[in-house]
Structure formats: structure tokens, C-alpha cells
Amino acid sequence: MKVVEVEESTSRSWQYHQQKPTAGRRLKLLEVDELVAALPLIYRLIPLAEITKRQDWFFEFECQTQQEQLYIMLTESLSALNQIRKQSTGVENALTQTNILLNRYFSDYGWRMVRKELSQIKKRKKKSHIEIGNDLVIKLKEFMAANQIDTFDQALDHLLSEYPNSTE
């Protein structure tokens, strides 16, 4: 695999293909703490068959061969990154190389959509859904009103903190 030189300041920020937006957040590349959620998403989105479905998500290459070569380099880089991630040494260098290839593979719009999907995945992993009966919901709402508590999370946290040994 060809190693590409990059400045440290550019290793975390997206390098725009078109004009840089004047408003809103700057796009950022992958970070180490996102790898577990991001790698399956990236693997799902990069196959050459996906390019025909979502042409605006990918950088336009002058010839098919360039695109295929970059795809091979990217898959090799992702595979190496995944192996290194499991060993937890040298992840930064492998991630920088992968980010450079991702920046060359996706269009600005496409990377924005990848980041959006990744954000949704991360949100879903932070939340749990518990089903409880209506009578308990009513009691919990009454408890929240009496104790000036705004959210169910705060109410449950308050109730659990009153009985810290009940989980043992």
C-alpha cells in the first residue's frame, strides 16, 4: 500500500473537494473512539456497487481504473486498521492513512451523509428502550412533579441513588 504524507493539522479535518462551506460545522474525519461504530458502516458503503446507487456520495474519477485502485487501497487500509485497532498499538498512523483514503473516495456531500449516519448509530447505541405499564408511568410522573424532576432519566437516577445497595 502506498503511504501518503500528510500534515498533522489536516489529519482530522476533511479536505473539501468543492468550495469550503462558509457556515455550519466543518466536516471531520474518523477518530479512534468512533472506529467500532464506523468500520461496519464504511464497509457497507464503499463497495463499487454502492457507487452506482449513490453516485453523488463518491468522488468522480476520470477513469474506472482509478476508482478501482483506490477501492482496493481503501479496503486494505480498513482491514489493516481493524487488525491494529484490536491490538491497540499504532492505531493513530493507520487511522491517518485510512482517513486520507476516505477523503479521496467520498465526495463532500457523501462524507456529510456518512457522518450523519454515524451520528445516528452512535445515538442509538446510547439509548435503551424499556417498556413499563401505564400505571407505573403515572406514578413516575407524579413522583417527578412532586420532586420537581424534568426527565424520566433524572427520576430513575434519583430513585436508584436512594437505594444504592439494591443492585447488589
Disulfide bonds with the S-S distance in Angstrom:
none
